[in-house]
Amino acid sequence: MTKRFTLCVYCGSRHGNDPVHAQAARAIGRQIAQRGWQLVYGGGNVGLMGIVADAALDGGAQVIGVIPRSLMEREVGHPGLSELHVVETMHQRKQRMAEQADAFLALPGGIGTLEELFEVWTWRQLGYHDQPIGLLNVGGYYDTLIAFMQQTVDAGFVSEGTRETLEIGDEPSALLDRLAAQAAQGGGRDDYSRT
């Protein structure tokens, strides 16, 4: 049996003020299902997290959630997932999600989403994995972050090569196509034991 392509999605536990963010989360969930992929995410039933999970489930996708025990109530662990793993720490959550992922995608979110994005991006820079990482910039949400990342390159703190490992797009389907194509070219072994 071939392994199902697994997309790790990071996104907000809130809906945000612009309906375009919820629409994008729903589109990502639907695309995961239509492509026959599997979703792994933070296990919550609230905000964009719940929307992307529900859309993937509604389309027949397998959805795996990983949530720390301390957040089961705050993020309301999703009761309808294919699998829900309750772990003890945030680090265990992020590592377990990463170990299952063939690619990573950040949707709009708050500081938790940003922390997850930058951590997995750093892990790639350090050689812990070679999976593609995407940033879905719907409604211009990440425009200033993208500009700042270029500033880090211009200031000599981040290499252009590292900056270019972050795939940025504003259209869900096209960005997922790019991530899938890059993942197919990978093949390096992941080693999260050093995290």
N, C-alpha and C positions, 0 to 999 in steps of 0.2 A: 504494500500500500504506500503510495507516494505521500510525502508530507505536505499538508495543506499550507499554502503561503500565509504567513501570519503578519499582520500589520499591528504595530504597537501605536496607539493613539494617546496623546497627551492633550487635555483640554480642560476648560473651566468647570468647576463645580457650581457655577452660577450661569444664568442664561446671557448675561450682558444686556445692554440697553438697545442694541441694534438687532432687529429681527434677522438680518442677513447672517449673523453668526449661527443662530439656530438652524437656519436653512442650510448652511454649509455643513454643519454637523450631521444633519439628516441626510444630505447628499453623500457624505463620506460613508455613513452606515449602509446606505442603499448600494453604493458602489462596491463595498466590501462583499456584500451578499451576492450581487450580480456577477462578480468576478470569481465566485466560489472560494473566496478567501476566508480567513479566520481573524477575529479581532481579539487583541489582548489590551486591556486598559485597567484603570484604577479601581474598577468594581463598584463605583457609586451609581445611585439611581436618581441623582439630582443634576440640575444644570445641563451643560452641553454633554457631560459624561453620560447622563441618562438618555439624552436624545440620540447620540451616536449608537449606543448599545441597543436601544429599542429599534432603531431603523435597521440595524444589522440583523437582529433577531427576527423582525417582521419579514425580512427577505429570506430567512432560512439559514443564515450564517451561524457558525459556532462562535460563541462569545465567551471569553475567559476573563474573569475579573480577579484582581489581586488587591486586597485592602488590609491595612493594619487594623488590628482589633480596636485600637483607640479611636479609629475613624468610622467604625461600623455605624454608630449613631449619627455622627455629624454629617457624613456623606451618604448615609442611608444605604447600606449594602444592597445591591440589586438582587431581588429574590428570584428573578426569572432567567438567570444566566445558565449557559451550558455547564459552566464550572465557576465556582466562587471560592477562592483560596483566601483564608484569613491568616495573616502573618503577624509577627510580633512588632516589627519595626518598619519605618519608612524605607530604610536601606534594603531590607529584605524584599519589600514590595517592588522597588525599582529594579533590583537585580533580577528578580524572578520574571518580571515583565520583559526585561532586555534579553534574557536567556532564551526566550521563546520567539523573539522577533526576527523577521527577515528584513524589515524596514521599519522606520520610525516616522511619525508625522505629528507635528504640533499644530493644533487649531488655536483659535483665540482662547485666552485664559489669563489667569492672574499670576501671582508670584510663584505658586506651586508649579504651574505649567512651564514658566520660564526656567525655574530651577531644574526641572526634569529635562527640558530641551538642552540646556547648557551642560548638564552633567553627561548626557549621552553623547553630545557633540565632543566634549572633552575626552570621553572614553575612546571615541573614534580617533581623535588626534594622538592619543597615547598608544594606539594600536591594540586596544582590548577587543575591538570588533571592526568589521569593514562594511557594515550595513549602511545603506543610504538613509539620509535624514532629510525630511521635508518640513517646510514651513508654509502653511496655508494662510495667505495674507488676504483674507476677504474683507471687503469694505475699507481697505487701507489700514486695517488695525495695526499691522506691524511696520508701517512705513518708517516711523521714527527709529525703531529698533534696527531695521535694515540700514538706514543711514548711519546710525551709530556704529554698527559693525564695520561699515566701510571706513569710518573714522578710526577704528582700532587698527585697521590695515594701514591707512595713511600715516598713522602715528608710529608705526613700526612694532606694534605689540602682537599682531596676528598676521600670519602670512596670507598672501592672496590665495594660495592653494588650500589652506584651511578654510578660509571664508567660502571658497567655491564648493566645498563639500556639503554645504547647506543648500539644498534645492528649494527654491522659492517659487511659488506660483499662486495665482488667485482663482484658478478654476480647478475644482476637485478632480475631475476625470483626467485631465491632462497631467496634473501633478502626480497622480497615482500611476499613470502610464510610465512616467519618467522614473519613479521609484522602483517599479517592477523591473524595468529594463536594466537599471543599475544593479539591482539585487541579483539578477540573472548572470551578470558579469562577475559577481563576487566569487566567493569560494574560500576565502581565508577562514581559518579556524578562530572562533571566538574564545576569549579567555577572560572571564569576569572574576576569576579568583583573586586578582590583584586589586580589585576595587575595595 
